């Protein structure tokens, strides 16, 4: 009687170019998904990455299928206190496609290269999100400067109205955007808070205000 020899299936071999293309695709899908996650800028990597950080971690473990892992991430999204209503169908689809592409890539590359590949996706996506966050903050800074210049004729009038002391060197040209949880807002006088509350109301995305400490 012949012995049955079990052959272990080999993972498909991908070229360096193919791996880079798949990494770029995954980053693009997760980035598109995170456009609808309510964080525009943040001081921690965890906040910038949102549920994707958990997806990357669990994908590396090799114990999840695409749909359950997408559902896990979606539930994390829904539990964010800033989420209002349901997540859009397009965001869910980008999350699903990104998760599936990630799991497929984890299967296709050698185990020895898995950690490095996940790290490239992780920090590649982080860099992209931080860039978008900085662009958003700069847009708000310019809008805030324009708004305040429409109210105050010069720096002296602005600084006096806001009660800024010598230690605070902010001017109409150098004032940075800040949120309601920042030290500047919390310690500000009534006119500062009134001006900023009015500015928040006219922002295109007031619900996305990030609590920057400027």
BALOBA-1460 file (C-alpha; in Angstrom, 3 decimals):
// residues 214
<rec num="1" residu="x" x="0.000" y="0.000" z="0.000"/>
<rec num="2" residu="x" x="1.407" y="3.356" z="-1.053"/>
<rec num="3" residu="x" x="1.905" y="6.078" z="1.498"/>
<rec num="4" residu="x" x="-0.065" y="9.265" z="0.924"/>
<rec num="5" residu="x" x="2.292" y="12.197" z="0.783"/>
<rec num="6" residu="x" x="0.755" y="15.514" z="1.803"/>
<rec num="7" residu="x" x="2.291" y="18.446" z="0.014"/>
<rec num="8" residu="x" x="2.133" y="21.844" z="1.667"/>
<rec num="9" residu="x" x="0.744" y="24.447" z="-0.700"/>
<rec num="10" residu="x" x="3.268" y="27.137" z="-1.475"/>
<rec num="11" residu="x" x="2.287" y="30.765" z="-1.308"/>
<rec num="12" residu="x" x="2.206" y="32.511" z="-4.677"/>
<rec num="13" residu="x" x="5.377" y="34.470" z="-5.308"/>
<rec num="14" residu="x" x="5.020" y="38.202" z="-5.862"/>
<rec num="15" residu="x" x="7.629" y="40.490" z="-7.304"/>
<rec num="16" residu="x" x="8.790" y="43.568" z="-5.410"/>
<rec num="17" residu="x" x="6.880" y="45.735" z="-7.886"/>
<rec num="18" residu="x" x="3.666" y="43.746" z="-7.320"/>
<rec num="19" residu="x" x="3.990" y="43.999" z="-3.538"/>
<rec num="20" residu="x" x="4.524" y="47.763" z="-3.720"/>
<rec num="21" residu="x" x="1.482" y="48.134" z="-5.977"/>
<rec num="22" residu="x" x="-0.686" y="46.152" z="-3.562"/>
<rec num="23" residu="x" x="0.595" y="48.192" z="-0.604"/>
<rec num="24" residu="x" x="-0.288" y="51.413" z="-2.459"/>
<rec num="25" residu="x" x="-3.767" y="50.059" z="-3.255"/>
<rec num="26" residu="x" x="-4.421" y="49.138" z="0.384"/>
<rec num="27" residu="x" x="-3.231" y="52.529" z="1.632"/>
<rec num="28" residu="x" x="-5.466" y="54.309" z="-0.909"/>
<rec num="29" residu="x" x="-8.548" y="52.315" z="0.127"/>
<rec num="30" residu="x" x="-8.009" y="52.835" z="3.853"/>
<rec num="31" residu="x" x="-7.218" y="56.507" z="3.278"/>
<rec num="32" residu="x" x="-10.491" y="56.947" z="1.364"/>
<rec num="33" residu="x" x="-12.342" y="55.211" z="4.200"/>
<rec num="34" residu="x" x="-10.713" y="57.404" z="6.855"/>
<rec num="35" residu="x" x="-11.859" y="60.518" z="4.994"/>
<rec num="36" residu="x" x="-15.218" y="59.776" z="6.624"/>
<rec num="37" residu="x" x="-13.824" y="58.911" z="10.039"/>
<rec num="38" residu="x" x="-14.360" y="61.969" z="12.294"/>
<rec num="39" residu="x" x="-10.743" y="62.906" z="12.974"/>
<rec num="40" residu="x" x="-9.094" y="65.616" z="10.895"/>
<rec num="41" residu="x" x="-5.974" y="66.027" z="12.968"/>
<rec num="42" residu="x" x="-4.725" y="64.634" z="16.240"/>
<rec num="43" residu="x" x="-1.667" y="64.400" z="18.417"/>
<rec num="44" residu="x" x="-1.669" y="60.607" z="18.699"/>
<rec num="45" residu="x" x="-1.104" y="58.010" z="15.972"/>
<rec num="46" residu="x" x="-3.990" y="55.997" z="17.401"/>
<rec num="47" residu="x" x="-6.450" y="58.816" z="16.767"/>
<rec num="48" residu="x" x="-5.187" y="59.430" z="13.231"/>
<rec num="49" residu="x" x="-5.427" y="55.771" z="12.198"/>
<rec num="50" residu="x" x="-8.810" y="55.044" z="13.758"/>
<rec num="51" residu="x" x="-10.080" y="51.440" z="13.395"/>
<rec num="52" residu="x" x="-7.506" y="50.684" z="10.682"/>
<rec num="53" residu="x" x="-4.817" y="50.261" z="13.352"/>
<rec num="54" residu="x" x="-6.749" y="47.308" z="14.795"/>
<rec num="55" residu="x" x="-7.355" y="45.877" z="11.328"/>
<rec num="56" residu="x" x="-3.616" y="45.870" z="10.603"/>
<rec num="57" residu="x" x="-2.844" y="44.243" z="13.930"/>
<rec num="58" residu="x" x="-5.390" y="41.451" z="13.516"/>
<rec num="59" residu="x" x="-4.574" y="40.845" z="9.864"/>
<rec num="60" residu="x" x="-1.000" y="40.066" z="10.837"/>
<rec num="61" residu="x" x="-2.205" y="37.392" z="13.254"/>
<rec num="62" residu="x" x="-3.750" y="35.472" z="10.347"/>
<rec num="63" residu="x" x="-6.897" y="34.402" z="12.201"/>
<rec num="64" residu="x" x="-9.542" y="36.629" z="10.624"/>
<rec num="65" residu="x" x="-11.587" y="36.589" z="7.428"/>
<rec num="66" residu="x" x="-12.414" y="39.789" z="5.575"/>
<rec num="67" residu="x" x="-16.087" y="40.218" z="6.508"/>
<rec num="68" residu="x" x="-15.756" y="39.629" z="10.284"/>
<rec num="69" residu="x" x="-12.722" y="41.901" z="10.447"/>
<rec num="70" residu="x" x="-14.543" y="44.602" z="8.478"/>
<rec num="71" residu="x" x="-17.494" y="44.265" z="10.840"/>
<rec num="72" residu="x" x="-15.198" y="44.602" z="13.844"/>
<rec num="73" residu="x" x="-13.683" y="47.814" z="12.453"/>
<rec num="74" residu="x" x="-17.092" y="49.169" z="11.501"/>
<rec num="75" residu="x" x="-18.350" y="48.658" z="15.039"/>
<rec num="76" residu="x" x="-15.358" y="50.607" z="16.370"/>
<rec num="77" residu="x" x="-16.229" y="53.410" z="13.939"/>
<rec num="78" residu="x" x="-19.845" y="53.489" z="15.090"/>
<rec num="79" residu="x" x="-18.773" y="53.695" z="18.739"/>
<rec num="80" residu="x" x="-16.796" y="56.889" z="18.108"/>
<rec num="81" residu="x" x="-18.719" y="59.586" z="20.050"/>
<rec num="82" residu="x" x="-18.313" y="62.009" z="17.138"/>
<rec num="83" residu="x" x="-20.143" y="59.759" z="14.693"/>
<rec num="84" residu="x" x="-23.559" y="61.079" z="13.794"/>
<rec num="85" residu="x" x="-25.873" y="58.577" z="12.150"/>
<rec num="86" residu="x" x="-24.752" y="55.672" z="9.997"/>
<rec num="87" residu="x" x="-21.472" y="55.257" z="8.169"/>
<rec num="88" residu="x" x="-21.913" y="55.833" z="4.439"/>
<rec num="89" residu="x" x="-22.090" y="52.871" z="2.078"/>
<rec num="90" residu="x" x="-19.033" y="54.140" z="0.194"/>
<rec num="91" residu="x" x="-16.960" y="54.328" z="3.387"/>
<rec num="92" residu="x" x="-17.972" y="50.786" z="4.349"/>
<rec num="93" residu="x" x="-17.083" y="49.550" z="0.858"/>
<rec num="94" residu="x" x="-13.648" y="51.182" z="0.983"/>
<rec num="95" residu="x" x="-13.073" y="49.629" z="4.403"/>
<rec num="96" residu="x" x="-14.191" y="46.197" z="3.144"/>
<rec num="97" residu="x" x="-12.045" y="46.333" z="0.007"/>
<rec num="98" residu="x" x="-9.023" y="47.552" z="1.941"/>
<rec num="99" residu="x" x="-9.414" y="44.805" z="4.539"/>
<rec num="100" residu="x" x="-9.794" y="42.083" z="1.901"/>
<rec num="101" residu="x" x="-6.815" y="43.352" z="-0.093"/>
<rec num="102" residu="x" x="-4.782" y="43.426" z="3.125"/>
<rec num="103" residu="x" x="-5.672" y="39.848" z="4.081"/>
<rec num="104" residu="x" x="-4.975" y="38.642" z="0.540"/>
<rec num="105" residu="x" x="-1.546" y="40.266" z="0.641"/>
<rec num="106" residu="x" x="-0.810" y="38.727" z="4.052"/>
<rec num="107" residu="x" x="-1.493" y="35.321" z="2.506"/>
<rec num="108" residu="x" x="0.578" y="35.967" z="-0.601"/>
<rec num="109" residu="x" x="3.817" y="37.164" z="0.985"/>
<rec num="110" residu="x" x="6.294" y="35.017" z="2.968"/>
<rec num="111" residu="x" x="5.878" y="34.973" z="6.737"/>
<rec num="112" residu="x" x="9.359" y="36.444" z="7.084"/>
<rec num="113" residu="x" x="8.270" y="39.586" z="5.231"/>
<rec num="114" residu="x" x="4.870" y="40.003" z="6.862"/>
<rec num="115" residu="x" x="5.825" y="42.302" z="9.737"/>
<rec num="116" residu="x" x="7.801" y="44.636" z="7.454"/>
<rec num="117" residu="x" x="4.952" y="44.803" z="4.942"/>
<rec num="118" residu="x" x="2.375" y="45.632" z="7.620"/>
<rec num="119" residu="x" x="4.699" y="48.312" z="8.976"/>
<rec num="120" residu="x" x="5.023" y="49.892" z="5.532"/>
<rec num="121" residu="x" x="1.236" y="50.052" z="5.203"/>
<rec num="122" residu="x" x="0.890" y="51.361" z="8.742"/>
<rec num="123" residu="x" x="3.327" y="54.260" z="8.444"/>
<rec num="124" residu="x" x="2.542" y="54.954" z="4.799"/>
<rec num="125" residu="x" x="-1.098" y="55.472" z="5.709"/>
<rec num="126" residu="x" x="-0.192" y="57.450" z="8.823"/>
<rec num="127" residu="x" x="1.958" y="59.833" z="6.789"/>
<rec num="128" residu="x" x="-0.835" y="60.339" z="4.268"/>
<rec num="129" residu="x" x="-3.412" y="61.045" z="6.989"/>
<rec num="130" residu="x" x="-1.106" y="63.462" z="8.806"/>
<rec num="131" residu="x" x="-0.499" y="65.345" z="5.570"/>
<rec num="132" residu="x" x="-4.238" y="65.717" z="5.046"/>
<rec num="133" residu="x" x="-4.666" y="66.805" z="8.657"/>
<rec num="134" residu="x" x="-2.015" y="69.484" z="8.315"/>
<rec num="135" residu="x" x="-3.588" y="70.779" z="5.117"/>
<rec num="136" residu="x" x="-6.960" y="70.940" z="6.896"/>
<rec num="137" residu="x" x="-5.481" y="72.845" z="9.844"/>
<rec num="138" residu="x" x="-3.719" y="75.306" z="7.556"/>
<rec num="139" residu="x" x="-6.985" y="75.891" z="5.700"/>
<rec num="140" residu="x" x="-8.735" y="76.650" z="8.993"/>
<rec num="141" residu="x" x="-5.861" y="78.903" z="10.118"/>
<rec num="142" residu="x" x="-6.169" y="81.030" z="6.990"/>
<rec num="143" residu="x" x="-9.940" y="81.169" z="7.366"/>
<rec num="144" residu="x" x="-9.625" y="82.208" z="11.020"/>
<rec num="145" residu="x" x="-7.135" y="84.957" z="10.129"/>
<rec num="146" residu="x" x="-9.479" y="86.289" z="7.454"/>
<rec num="147" residu="x" x="-12.431" y="86.133" z="9.846"/>
<rec num="148" residu="x" x="-10.630" y="88.051" z="12.597"/>
<rec num="149" residu="x" x="-9.230" y="90.636" z="10.189"/>
<rec num="150" residu="x" x="-12.816" y="91.366" z="9.212"/>
<rec num="151" residu="x" x="-13.604" y="92.172" z="12.850"/>
<rec num="152" residu="x" x="-10.514" y="93.978" z="14.104"/>
<rec num="153" residu="x" x="-8.632" y="96.814" z="12.328"/>
<rec num="154" residu="x" x="-5.201" y="95.906" z="13.668"/>
<rec num="155" residu="x" x="-3.244" y="93.694" z="16.086"/>
<rec num="156" residu="x" x="-3.629" y="96.078" z="19.013"/>
<rec num="157" residu="x" x="-7.418" y="96.062" z="18.758"/>
<rec num="158" residu="x" x="-7.438" y="92.283" z="18.377"/>
<rec num="159" residu="x" x="-5.120" y="91.606" z="21.294"/>
<rec num="160" residu="x" x="-6.956" y="94.039" z="23.568"/>
<rec num="161" residu="x" x="-10.342" y="92.502" z="22.702"/>
<rec num="162" residu="x" x="-9.090" y="89.004" z="23.450"/>
<rec num="163" residu="x" x="-7.240" y="90.110" z="26.587"/>
<rec num="164" residu="x" x="-3.896" y="88.681" z="25.450"/>
<rec num="165" residu="x" x="-0.992" y="89.316" z="27.798"/>
<rec num="166" residu="x" x="2.668" y="89.875" z="26.915"/>
<rec num="167" residu="x" x="3.414" y="86.167" z="27.169"/>
<rec num="168" residu="x" x="0.937" y="85.471" z="24.369"/>
<rec num="169" residu="x" x="2.434" y="86.842" z="21.161"/>
<rec num="170" residu="x" x="-0.439" y="85.928" z="18.835"/>
<rec num="171" residu="x" x="-1.323" y="88.471" z="16.142"/>
<rec num="172" residu="x" x="-3.918" y="88.548" z="13.379"/>
<rec num="173" residu="x" x="-1.322" y="87.042" z="11.048"/>
<rec num="174" residu="x" x="0.099" y="84.394" z="13.387"/>
<rec num="175" residu="x" x="-2.982" y="83.121" z="15.237"/>
<rec num="176" residu="x" x="-3.404" y="79.378" z="14.851"/>
<rec num="177" residu="x" x="-6.660" y="77.466" z="14.674"/>
<rec num="178" residu="x" x="-7.653" y="75.872" z="17.985"/>
<rec num="179" residu="x" x="-10.582" y="73.836" z="19.277"/>
<rec num="180" residu="x" x="-12.864" y="74.169" z="22.262"/>
<rec num="181" residu="x" x="-10.747" y="71.867" z="24.443"/>
<rec num="182" residu="x" x="-7.531" y="73.822" z="23.929"/>
<rec num="183" residu="x" x="-5.932" y="75.834" z="26.738"/>
<rec num="184" residu="x" x="-6.353" y="79.016" z="24.690"/>
<rec num="185" residu="x" x="-10.098" y="78.579" z="24.437"/>
<rec num="186" residu="x" x="-10.667" y="77.415" z="28.013"/>
<rec num="187" residu="x" x="-8.632" y="80.244" z="29.540"/>
<rec num="188" residu="x" x="-9.865" y="82.887" z="27.087"/>
<rec num="189" residu="x" x="-12.152" y="85.790" z="27.950"/>
<rec num="190" residu="x" x="-15.793" y="86.035" z="26.867"/>
<rec num="191" residu="x" x="-15.022" y="87.889" z="23.626"/>
<rec num="192" residu="x" x="-12.449" y="85.302" z="22.553"/>
<rec num="193" residu="x" x="-14.967" y="82.512" z="23.121"/>
<rec num="194" residu="x" x="-17.720" y="84.465" z="21.403"/>
<rec num="195" residu="x" x="-15.536" y="85.082" z="18.335"/>
<rec num="196" residu="x" x="-14.444" y="81.462" z="18.141"/>
<rec num="197" residu="x" x="-17.943" y="80.065" z="18.667"/>
<rec num="198" residu="x" x="-19.122" y="82.194" z="15.748"/>
<rec num="199" residu="x" x="-16.193" y="80.988" z="13.651"/>
<rec num="200" residu="x" x="-16.908" y="77.327" z="14.451"/>
<rec num="201" residu="x" x="-20.488" y="77.842" z="13.310"/>
<rec num="202" residu="x" x="-19.427" y="79.079" z="9.897"/>
<rec num="203" residu="x" x="-16.916" y="76.287" z="9.289"/>
<rec num="204" residu="x" x="-17.861" y="73.841" z="6.562"/>
<rec num="205" residu="x" x="-17.193" y="70.885" z="8.862"/>
<rec num="206" residu="x" x="-17.814" y="72.137" z="12.421"/>
<rec num="207" residu="x" x="-18.361" y="68.595" z="13.701"/>
<rec num="208" residu="x" x="-14.794" y="67.725" z="12.693"/>
<rec num="209" residu="x" x="-13.083" y="70.267" z="14.938"/>
<rec num="210" residu="x" x="-10.023" y="68.663" z="16.447"/>
<rec num="211" residu="x" x="-8.914" y="69.661" z="19.889"/>
<rec num="212" residu="x" x="-5.517" y="71.166" z="19.083"/>
<rec num="213" residu="x" x="-3.674" y="72.671" z="22.012"/>
<rec num="214" residu="x" x="-2.316" y="75.905" z="20.548"/>
